[in-house]
Amino acid sequence: MASKDSTQKQFFNITDNVPEEAWYWLAIGSILLSAGFKLGKKDHWALFVGQWPPTFIVFALYHRLLRPSSK
């Protein structure tokens, strides 16, 4: 089982290469995609995709709070 430090290091290795704005655009895109599914009467997909925005925003905020000097 991976330790907390190695898991956190792996997370930062991945997210250091992703611009902060990308997380917010992914959140907005998933909101729009969810709305599209809802309009298309695919309610299960709309609910599934509609749960993604908070995750993207949490990734952005978590990275910003723990790595404020990475820019």
N, CA, C and O atoms as a MOPAC input file, in Angstrom:
PM7 MOZYME 1SCF
protein

 N      0.84200 1    -1.18100 1     0.00000 1
 C      0.00000 1     0.00000 1     0.00000 1
 C      0.89000 1     1.24800 1     0.00000 1
 O      1.87400 1     1.32400 1     0.73600 1
 N      0.53200 1     2.20100 1    -0.82100 1
 C      1.33000 1     3.41900 1    -0.94700 1
 C      1.16500 1     4.29600 1     0.29400 1
 O      0.09000 1     4.37200 1     0.88900 1
 N      2.24200 1     4.94200 1     0.65600 1
 C      2.17300 1     5.83500 1     1.81100 1
 C      1.51800 1     7.14700 1     1.40900 1
 O      1.38100 1     7.46400 1     0.22700 1
 N      1.12000 1     7.90000 1     2.42800 1
 C      0.46700 1     9.18800 1     2.18200 1
 C      1.39300 1    10.12900 1     1.41300 1
 O      0.96000 1    10.82200 1     0.49200 1
 N      2.65900 1    10.14700 1     1.79400 1
 C      3.61600 1    11.04000 1     1.14400 1
 C      3.83000 1    10.67300 1    -0.32300 1
 O      3.90500 1    11.55900 1    -1.17500 1
 N      3.92800 1     9.38700 1    -0.62500 1
 C      4.14800 1     8.99900 1    -2.01500 1
 C      2.89700 1     9.24600 1    -2.85800 1
 O      3.00000 1     9.58800 1    -4.03600 1
 N      1.72500 1     9.07400 1    -2.26400 1
 C      0.48300 1     9.35700 1    -2.98300 1
 C      0.37200 1    10.84200 1    -3.27300 1
 O     -0.00600 1    11.23900 1    -4.37600 1
 N      0.70100 1    11.66600 1    -2.28000 1
 C      0.65800 1    13.11100 1    -2.47600 1
 C      1.68800 1    13.54900 1    -3.51100 1
 O      1.40700 1    14.41300 1    -4.34100 1
 N      2.86700 1    12.96200 1    -3.46400 1
 C      3.90900 1    13.30100 1    -4.43600 1
 C      3.44900 1    12.93300 1    -5.85400 1
 O      3.66500 1    13.69600 1    -6.79600 1
 N      2.82600 1    11.78000 1    -5.99800 1
 C      2.32700 1    11.35100 1    -7.30000 1
 C      1.23800 1    12.31200 1    -7.79400 1
 O      1.21500 1    12.66100 1    -8.97400 1
 N      0.33600 1    12.74200 1    -6.90000 1
 C     -0.70500 1    13.70600 1    -7.26200 1
 C     -0.08400 1    14.99700 1    -7.77700 1
 O     -0.49400 1    15.51600 1    -8.81600 1
 N      0.90900 1    15.51800 1    -7.05100 1
 C      1.53200 1    16.76700 1    -7.46700 1
 C      2.33400 1    16.61000 1    -8.75400 1
 O      2.39100 1    17.54600 1    -9.55100 1
 N      2.94800 1    15.46700 1    -8.97900 1
 C      3.65400 1    15.24200 1   -10.23800 1
 C      2.70800 1    15.33900 1   -11.41900 1
 O      3.08300 1    15.84500 1   -12.47700 1
 N      1.49100 1    14.86100 1   -11.24800 1
 C      0.50400 1    14.93600 1   -12.32700 1
 C     -0.05700 1    16.34100 1   -12.45600 1
 O     -0.09800 1    16.89200 1   -13.55600 1
 N     -0.49100 1    16.92900 1   -11.34300 1
 C     -1.17500 1    18.21800 1   -11.41100 1
 C     -0.24100 1    19.39800 1   -11.65800 1
 O     -0.69600 1    20.45300 1   -12.10000 1
 N      1.04100 1    19.24800 1   -11.38600 1
 C      1.97900 1    20.33900 1   -11.69300 1
 C      2.00900 1    20.63700 1   -13.18500 1
 O      2.32100 1    21.75800 1   -13.58800 1
 N      1.69400 1    19.66000 1   -13.99500 1
 C      1.70900 1    19.83700 1   -15.44200 1
 C      0.37700 1    20.31300 1   -16.00800 1
 O      0.27000 1    20.56300 1   -17.20900 1
 N     -0.63500 1    20.44200 1   -15.15900 1
 C     -1.95600 1    20.88500 1   -15.60800 1
 C     -2.14400 1    22.34000 1   -15.17400 1
 O     -2.06600 1    22.64000 1   -13.98300 1
 N     -2.39100 1    23.24900 1   -16.12600 1
 C     -2.63400 1    24.64300 1   -15.73400 1
 C     -3.87400 1    24.74300 1   -14.84800 1
 O     -4.85100 1    24.02100 1   -15.04600 1
 N     -3.82100 1    25.63600 1   -13.88000 1
 C     -4.93000 1    25.78100 1   -12.93700 1
 C     -6.25100 1    26.06800 1   -13.64100 1
 O     -7.29900 1    25.57100 1   -13.22700 1
 N     -6.20300 1    26.86200 1   -14.69500 1
 C     -7.41500 1    27.21100 1   -15.43000 1
 C     -8.06800 1    25.98100 1   -16.05200 1
 O     -9.28400 1    25.95100 1   -16.24000 1
 N     -7.27800 1    24.98300 1   -16.36600 1
 C     -7.81700 1    23.77300 1   -16.99000 1
 C     -8.81500 1    23.08800 1   -16.07500 1
 O     -9.82700 1    22.57000 1   -16.54800 1
 N     -8.55200 1    23.07300 1   -14.76500 1
 C     -9.48800 1    22.44200 1   -13.83300 1
 C    -10.83100 1    23.15600 1   -13.84900 1
 O    -11.88200 1    22.51600 1   -13.81500 1
 N    -10.79200 1    24.48800 1   -13.90000 1
 C    -12.04400 1    25.25500 1   -13.91600 1
 C    -12.78600 1    25.06900 1   -15.23900 1
 O    -14.01400 1    24.97600 1   -15.25100 1
 N    -12.05300 1    25.01300 1   -16.35100 1
 C    -12.69300 1    24.76500 1   -17.64600 1
 C    -13.29300 1    23.36900 1   -17.69600 1
 O    -14.35800 1    23.17100 1   -18.28100 1
 N    -12.61600 1    22.40000 1   -17.08600 1
 C    -13.18400 1    21.05100 1   -17.02200 1
 C    -14.47200 1    21.03900 1   -16.20400 1
 O    -15.42000 1    20.33500 1   -16.55100 1
 N    -14.51300 1    21.80500 1   -15.13100 1
 C    -15.72900 1    21.89100 1   -14.31800 1
 C    -16.87600 1    22.50900 1   -15.11600 1
 O    -17.99700 1    22.00100 1   -15.09700 1
 N    -16.59000 1    23.60400 1   -15.81400 1
 C    -17.61900 1    24.25400 1   -16.63100 1
 C    -18.06800 1    23.33300 1   -17.75700 1
 O    -19.26200 1    23.22400 1   -18.03500 1
 N    -17.12400 1    22.67600 1   -18.40000 1
 C    -17.46100 1    21.75500 1   -19.47900 1
 C    -18.33100 1    20.59800 1   -19.00600 1
 O    -19.25400 1    20.18400 1   -19.70700 1
 N    -18.04000 1    20.08000 1   -17.82500 1
 C    -18.85000 1    18.96800 1   -17.32700 1
 C    -20.24700 1    19.43300 1   -16.92100 1
 O    -21.20200 1    18.66300 1   -17.01700 1
 N    -20.37800 1    20.66900 1   -16.47500 1
 C    -21.71500 1    21.21600 1   -16.19100 1
 C    -22.51700 1    21.30000 1   -17.48300 1
 O    -23.68400 1    20.91100 1   -17.52800 1
 N    -21.88200 1    21.81000 1   -18.53000 1
 C    -22.57200 1    21.91900 1   -19.82700 1
 C    -22.90300 1    20.54100 1   -20.39900 1
 O    -23.98400 1    20.34100 1   -20.95300 1
 N    -21.98100 1    19.60100 1   -20.26600 1
 C    -22.22500 1    18.24600 1   -20.74500 1
 C    -23.38400 1    17.60400 1   -19.98000 1
 O    -24.22800 1    16.93200 1   -20.57300 1
 N    -23.42000 1    17.81300 1   -18.67500 1
 C    -24.51300 1    17.29300 1   -17.86300 1
 C    -25.84700 1    17.89500 1   -18.29500 1
 O    -26.84900 1    17.18700 1   -18.39500 1
 N    -25.85700 1    19.19300 1   -18.54800 1
 C    -27.08600 1    19.84600 1   -19.01300 1
 C    -27.51900 1    19.28100 1   -20.36500 1
 O    -28.71000 1    19.09100 1   -20.61100 1
 N    -26.55100 1    19.01500 1   -21.23400 1
 C    -26.86700 1    18.41400 1   -22.53200 1
 C    -27.49000 1    17.03900 1   -22.37800 1
 O    -28.45900 1    16.71100 1   -23.06300 1
 N    -26.93900 1    16.23800 1   -21.48700 1
 C    -27.52500 1    14.92100 1   -21.22400 1
 C    -28.94200 1    15.05300 1   -20.67000 1
 O    -29.83800 1    14.29800 1   -21.04600 1
 N    -29.13200 1    16.01500 1   -19.77800 1
 C    -30.46600 1    16.21200 1   -19.19200 1
 C    -31.46300 1    16.61800 1   -20.27000 1
 O    -32.58700 1    16.11600 1   -20.29700 1
 N    -31.06200 1    17.52200 1   -21.15600 1
 C    -31.94400 1    17.93500 1   -22.25300 1
 C    -32.21500 1    16.77800 1   -23.20900 1
 O    -33.28100 1    16.70800 1   -23.82100 1
 N    -31.25600 1    15.88000 1   -23.33400 1
 C    -31.41000 1    14.71200 1   -24.17900 1
 C    -32.12300 1    13.56300 1   -23.48600 1
 O    -32.18600 1    12.44800 1   -24.00400 1
 N    -32.66000 1    13.85300 1   -22.30500 1
 C    -33.42100 1    12.85700 1   -21.52500 1
 C    -32.59600 1    11.62700 1   -21.14200 1
 O    -33.11700 1    10.51600 1   -21.04900 1
 N    -31.30600 1    11.84900 1   -20.92400 1
 C    -30.43100 1    10.78500 1   -20.41900 1
 C    -30.07600 1    11.14000 1   -18.97200 1
 O    -28.96200 1    11.55800 1   -18.65600 1
 N    -31.07700 1    10.95200 1   -18.11500 1
 C    -30.96500 1    11.41500 1   -16.73000 1
 C    -29.84200 1    10.75100 1   -15.94600 1
 O    -29.17800 1    11.41000 1   -15.14600 1
 N    -29.62200 1     9.47800 1   -16.15600 1
 C    -28.55900 1     8.79200 1   -15.40300 1
 C    -27.18400 1     9.35300 1   -15.76300 1
 O    -26.34800 1     9.56900 1   -14.88600 1
 N    -26.95500 1     9.58700 1   -17.05700 1
 C    -25.68600 1    10.17700 1   -17.47500 1
 C    -25.55800 1    11.61000 1   -16.96600 1
 O    -24.47300 1    12.04100 1   -16.57300 1
 N    -26.66900 1    12.34600 1   -16.97500 1
 C    -26.65400 1    13.72700 1   -16.48000 1
 C    -26.24400 1    13.77600 1   -15.01200 1
 O    -25.45800 1    14.63500 1   -14.61000 1
 N    -26.77600 1    12.85800 1   -14.21600 1
 C    -26.41000 1    12.81400 1   -12.79500 1
 C    -24.95300 1    12.40500 1   -12.61300 1
 O    -24.24000 1    12.96600 1   -11.78100 1
 N    -24.52300 1    11.42600 1   -13.39800 1
 C    -23.13600 1    10.95700 1   -13.29300 1
 C    -22.15200 1    12.07400 1   -13.63400 1
 O    -21.23400 1    12.35000 1   -12.86200 1
 N    -22.33700 1    12.70500 1   -14.76800 1
 C    -21.42000 1    13.77100 1   -15.19800 1
 C    -21.59300 1    15.01000 1   -14.32100 1
 O    -20.63700 1    15.75900 1   -14.11900 1
 N    -22.79000 1    15.23500 1   -13.80100 1
 C    -23.05000 1    16.38700 1   -12.94100 1
 C    -22.31200 1    16.34000 1   -11.62000 1
 O    -22.24600 1    17.34400 1   -10.91000 1
 N    -21.75600 1    15.19200 1   -11.28200 1
 C    -20.98000 1    15.09200 1   -10.04400 1
 C    -19.50000 1    15.37800 1   -10.24800 1
 O    -18.74500 1    15.40700 1    -9.27700 1
 N    -19.07600 1    15.58700 1   -11.46400 1
 C    -17.66600 1    15.84900 1   -11.73700 1
 C    -17.19700 1    17.25100 1   -11.36000 1
 O    -16.07500 1    17.37700 1   -10.87000 1
 N    -17.98400 1    18.32100 1   -11.55500 1
 C    -17.45700 1    19.67700 1   -11.29600 1
 C    -16.86400 1    19.87400 1    -9.90800 1
 O    -15.77800 1    20.44400 1    -9.80400 1
 N    -17.51600 1    19.43200 1    -8.83900 1
 C    -16.89100 1    19.64200 1    -7.52500 1
 C    -15.52400 1    18.96400 1    -7.40500 1
 O    -14.62500 1    19.47400 1    -6.73700 1
 N    -15.38000 1    17.81400 1    -8.05700 1
 C    -14.09800 1    17.10600 1    -8.00500 1
 C    -13.00400 1    17.92500 1    -8.68200 1
 O    -11.90600 1    18.06400 1    -8.14200 1
 N    -13.30100 1    18.46400 1    -9.86000 1
 C    -12.31000 1    19.28500 1   -10.56400 1
 C    -11.94900 1    20.52400 1    -9.75000 1
 O    -10.77800 1    20.89900 1    -9.68000 1
 N    -12.93900 1    21.15700 1    -9.14000 1
 C    -12.67600 1    22.36000 1    -8.35800 1
 C    -11.86600 1    22.02600 1    -7.10300 1
 O    -10.97700 1    22.78500 1    -6.71600 1
 N    -12.17000 1    20.89900 1    -6.47500 1
 C    -11.40400 1    20.47900 1    -5.29300 1
 C     -9.94800 1    20.21100 1    -5.67200 1
 O     -9.03900 1    20.59100 1    -4.93400 1
 N     -9.71700 1    19.55500 1    -6.82600 1
 C     -8.33900 1    19.33600 1    -7.27800 1
 C     -7.60600 1    20.66600 1    -7.43800 1
 O     -6.46400 1    20.80400 1    -6.99800 1
 N     -8.25700 1    21.64000 1    -8.06200 1
 C     -7.62400 1    22.94800 1    -8.27500 1
 C     -7.33600 1    23.64200 1    -6.95000 1
 O     -6.24300 1    24.17400 1    -6.75400 1
 N     -8.30200 1    23.64200 1    -6.04500 1
 C     -8.11100 1    24.32100 1    -4.76600 1
 C     -7.09400 1    23.60900 1    -3.87900 1
 O     -6.28300 1    24.25200 1    -3.21200 1
 N     -7.14300 1    22.29700 1    -3.87700 1
 C     -6.18600 1    21.51600 1    -3.09000 1
 C     -4.76300 1    21.80300 1    -3.56500 1
 O     -3.85300 1    21.99800 1    -2.76000 1
 N     -4.59300 1    21.82400 1    -4.85600 1
 C     -3.26800 1    22.09700 1    -5.41300 1
 C     -2.83400 1    23.51500 1    -5.11600 1
 O     -1.67000 1    23.75100 1    -4.79300 1
 N     -3.75200 1    24.46500 1    -5.21900 1
 C     -3.42500 1    25.87000 1    -4.96200 1
 C     -3.05200 1    26.09900 1    -3.49400 1
 O     -2.11900 1    26.84500 1    -3.19500 1
 N     -3.78300 1    25.45500 1    -2.58600 1
 C     -3.53100 1    25.66200 1    -1.15400 1
 C     -2.24300 1    24.99500 1    -0.70300 1
 O     -1.53600 1    25.54700 1     0.14000 1
 N     -1.92000 1    23.82800 1    -1.23700 1
 C     -0.73500 1    23.12000 1    -0.78700 1
 C      0.50900 1    23.44600 1    -1.58600 1
 O      1.62000 1    23.18300 1    -1.12600 1
 N      0.35100 1    24.00800 1    -2.76400 1
 C      1.49700 1    24.35200 1    -3.59800 1
 C      1.38600 1    25.78300 1    -4.13000 1
 O      1.45700 1    25.98900 1    -5.34200 1
 N      1.21300 1    26.77500 1    -3.25200 1
 C      0.99800 1    28.13800 1    -3.73700 1
 C      2.20700 1    28.73000 1    -4.46000 1
 O      2.05000 1    29.65400 1    -5.25900 1
 N      3.38900 1    28.22400 1    -4.19900 1
 C      4.59100 1    28.80600 1    -4.82000 1
 C      5.04200 1    28.05400 1    -6.06300 1
 O      6.14100 1    28.29400 1    -6.56100 1
 N      4.20500 1    27.13900 1    -6.57600 1
 C      4.63400 1    26.34500 1    -7.72700 1
 C      4.56500 1    27.12100 1    -9.02800 1
 O      4.98800 1    26.60400 1   -10.06200 1
 N      4.04800 1    28.34000 1    -9.01700 1
 C      3.94000 1    29.11500 1   -10.26200 1
 C      5.07000 1    30.08200 1   -10.40200 1
 O      5.13700 1    30.81400 1   -11.38900 1

